Amino acid sequence: MITVISGTNRKKSECLRFAALYHSMLQELAPEEDVKLLSLEEIPHDWFHADMYTEQSPSLSRIQDEYILPAEKLVFVTPEYNGSIPGSVKLFIDGCSVREYSRNFQNKKAALLGVASGRAGNLRGMEHLTGILNYLGTIVMPDKLPISSISKLKNGNGEIADADTLKVMRKHAGAFLKF
């Protein structure tokens, strides 16, 4: 199973558009593979409290059981927030680490896509996330995909329509399936 994670809890985010597109590309390229999409904007936030590092909420346990524990591969699509990843991604990883620590991320493979309105495509954030995932024992695909100037990549309907971007995303998804 592969889980694609849209790494922000911001409502109606551009990040989710890219994560959903990558999810559909994986489904097209490997129809036999179970591919799930987890949007951090849709998860309840009852697990974010002072005792979250010792007591896991039932809502987070359900998400962890459906999307994280059974996954063999993870795709993190993260926007650039203040030169790094959104805090919601780190909090989600921390929250999952309370239960089944080694089964969450250890020895799993991950791909990283960074999206940004600026020029760097969240390169720094992807490096920060790589460090976190490596610490947890995750094998991160060396070919990270920074996607820059995202507002210029959409058509009038808000869909990602830039041919070059679609091409590199599809190529990246194919490489990740082989990784």
C-alpha positions in Angstrom: 0.0 0.0 0.0 1.1 3.6 -0.7 -0.2 6.6 1.2 0.1 10.0 -0.3 0.0 12.7 2.4 -1.0 16.2 1.7 1.1 17.9 4.3 -0.8 20.9 5.5 -3.9 21.4 7.6 -4.7 24.6 5.8 -8.2 24.4 4.2 -8.5 24.4 0.4 -4.7 24.3 0.0 -2.8 24.2 -3.3 -0.8 21.3 -1.7 -3.9 19.1 -1.8 -4.3 19.7 -5.5 -0.7 18.4 -6.1 -1.1 15.5 -3.7 -4.4 14.5 -5.4 -2.8 14.7 -8.8 0.2 12.6 -7.7 -2.2 10.1 -6.1 -4.2 9.7 -9.4 -0.9 9.3 -11.3 0.2 6.5 -9.0 -3.2 4.8 -9.5 -2.9 5.1 -13.3 0.7 3.8 -13.4 0.0 0.9 -11.0 -3.7 0.1 -11.0 -3.0 -3.1 -9.0 -1.5 -1.1 -6.1 -3.7 0.2 -3.2 -3.0 3.9 -3.1 -4.6 6.1 -0.5 -4.7 9.9 -0.1 -4.5 11.4 3.4 -5.2 15.1 3.7 -4.0 16.6 7.0 -6.7 19.3 6.5 -9.4 16.7 7.0 -8.1 15.1 10.2 -9.6 15.9 13.6 -7.3 17.9 15.9 -8.4 16.3 19.2 -5.0 14.6 19.4 -3.1 17.9 19.7 -2.8 18.5 23.5 -0.2 18.6 26.2 -0.4 14.8 26.8 -0.2 13.9 23.1 3.3 12.3 23.6 2.0 9.8 26.1 -1.7 9.3 25.3 -2.9 8.9 21.7 -6.4 9.9 20.8 -8.7 7.3 19.2 -9.2 9.5 16.1 -5.4 9.5 15.5 -5.2 5.8 16.1 -7.9 5.2 13.4 -5.9 7.3 10.9 -2.7 5.6 11.8 -4.3 2.2 11.5 -5.7 3.0 8.0 -3.0 5.1 6.4 0.3 4.7 8.1 0.8 1.3 9.6 -0.2 -0.8 6.6 1.7 1.5 4.1 4.9 0.2 2.6 5.6 3.5 0.9 4.7 7.1 1.8 4.6 10.2 -0.4 4.8 13.5 1.5 3.7 16.5 -0.5 4.6 19.6 1.6 4.2 23.3 1.0 6.9 25.7 2.1 6.0 27.4 5.4 8.6 29.8 6.7 11.5 28.0 4.9 10.5 24.5 6.0 7.6 22.1 6.3 4.3 23.0 8.0 4.2 22.3 11.7 1.2 20.1 11.2 3.4 17.5 9.4 5.8 17.3 12.3 3.0 17.2 14.8 1.3 14.4 12.8 4.6 12.4 12.8 5.1 13.0 16.5 1.5 12.0 17.3 1.9 8.7 15.3 5.2 8.0 17.1 3.4 7.5 20.4 2.0 4.1 19.4 3.8 1.4 17.3 6.9 3.5 17.0 9.0 1.3 14.8 6.1 0.1 12.6 5.1 3.7 11.5 8.1 4.7 9.5 11.0 2.4 10.0 12.2 0.6 6.9 9.5 2.2 4.8 10.2 4.1 1.6 9.2 7.7 1.1 9.1 10.2 -1.8 9.1 13.9 -1.2 7.5 16.7 -3.3 7.8 20.3 -2.3 5.4 22.9 -3.5 5.9 26.7 -3.3 4.8 29.9 -4.8 8.4 31.0 -4.8 11.4 29.8 -6.7 12.9 26.9 -4.6 10.0 24.5 -4.4 10.5 23.9 -0.7 14.0 22.4 -1.1 15.0 23.4 2.4 11.8 21.9 3.8 12.3 18.7 2.0 15.8 18.5 3.5 14.4 19.1 7.0 11.8 16.4 6.4 14.4 14.0 5.0 16.4 14.4 8.3 13.3 13.6 10.4 12.4 10.6 8.3 15.9 9.3 8.2 16.0 9.6 12.0 12.9 7.4 12.1 14.5 4.8 9.8 12.7 5.7 6.6 14.5 5.3 3.3 13.9 8.5 1.4 14.1 8.4 -2.4 17.1 10.6 -3.3 15.2 12.2 -6.2 13.1 14.9 -4.5 10.7 16.9 -6.6 10.6 20.7 -6.0 7.7 22.4 -7.7 8.0 26.2 -7.9 5.8 29.1 -8.9 2.7 26.9 -8.5 0.3 29.7 -9.3 1.7 29.8 -12.9 1.1 26.1 -13.4 -2.7 26.1 -13.4 -5.3 26.7 -16.0 -8.4 28.9 -15.7 -10.2 26.2 -13.8 -7.5 26.0 -11.2 -6.3 22.6 -12.4 -2.5 21.9 -12.8 -2.1 22.1 -16.5 1.6 22.9 -17.2 2.8 20.1 -19.5 6.4 20.1 -18.2 5.2 19.9 -14.6 2.8 17.0 -15.4 5.6 15.2 -17.2 8.1 15.4 -14.3 5.5 14.5 -11.8 4.5 11.4 -13.8 8.2 10.5 -14.3 8.8 10.9 -10.5 5.7 8.7 -9.7 7.0 6.0 -12.0 10.5 6.1 -10.5 8.9 5.9 -7.0 6.9 2.8 -7.9 10.2 1.2 -8.9 12.1 2.5 -5.8 
